[in-house]
Amino acid sequence: MAVAVLTTADAAAKAALSRRHAATWFAARAAGEALPIGRATPPPQPARPESPALLPPRDVPRRRLGSPQGRIALLHAVAHIELNAVDLHWDIIARFTDQPMPPGFYDDWVKAAEDEAKHFTLISACLHGLGSHYGALPAHQGMWRAAEDTAHDLSARLAVVPMVLEARGLDVTPGMIDLFRSAGEAQSVAALEVIYAEEVAHVAYGSKWFNWLCGRAGSDPRDEFHRLVRQYFHSTLKPPFNEAKRAVFPPRQVDRQFLADHSANMCGKSRVPVMNVAKLQWLQY
């Protein structure tokens, strides 16, 4: 299942296959069947369509978000993130089968992959409604670089992808919703509200399984999270943070002062773009 999604290049077909495999998985689980986890070698990088062109993060053009073209660019960036997330979640299923994990681990990440495929489909429909499509604008490989950096370490993958990158989505999505609501783009507002509601669970999955692994290894979750973020997260995170939605983390584990200090240390070194909440535009640090 996982490798089949990862090796599907067409974006719409990838999303459809993700949802189809998730339905098969959960139907079997509901029937009490034990689907074999199996072993397969995921590709170093997932298959991708010919477009969008993938540029270094600093070369992706900036657009003023107050314009229709700027809002299309923002939706295109969200679609690219969601498609990457489909691959990231199937990759975590396929890449770490050498480590024994409970069935619930696979339930959670299959569900997350199903959600991300739905999110990509929703945002693609928004782009079509505005006369555009996924692939019409360039994008970057920043998110997948996080997967490459953590391909050897499940704890690192959980710390960086769901607990940092996806948690950042909880910080910035309310501002995006306000932007599209002000522009009167109801379809985009509705799609982003679905994404905002469902991404909380993905962050919670990351925190749950990260803490489970720490418990198995006898390591302190807070210290281990800080160590792994320092080693593998190559960008900055600046406030404000969405304290209400970030409550899925145990108290003090994702320390705001730690994130601020890490951001200060990374200024000028960053390889991966993050969203500036105040300006609502993609920036490089």
Secondary structure, DSSP 4 states (H G I P E B T S, - for coil): -HHHHHT--SHHHHHHHHHHHHHHHHHHHHTT-----------SS----S-S-EE-GGGSPP--TTSHHHHHHHHHHHHHHHHHHHHHHHHHHHHTTTS---HHHHHHHHHHHHHHHHHHHHHHHHHHHTT--TTSS-EE-HHHHHHHHTTT-HHHHHHHIIIIIIHHHHHHHHHHHHHHHHTT-HHHHHHHHHHHHHHHHHHHHHHHHHHHHHHHHT--HHHHHHHHHHHH--S---S---TTGGGGSPTTTS-HHHHHHHHHHHTTT--S-EEETTTTEEE--
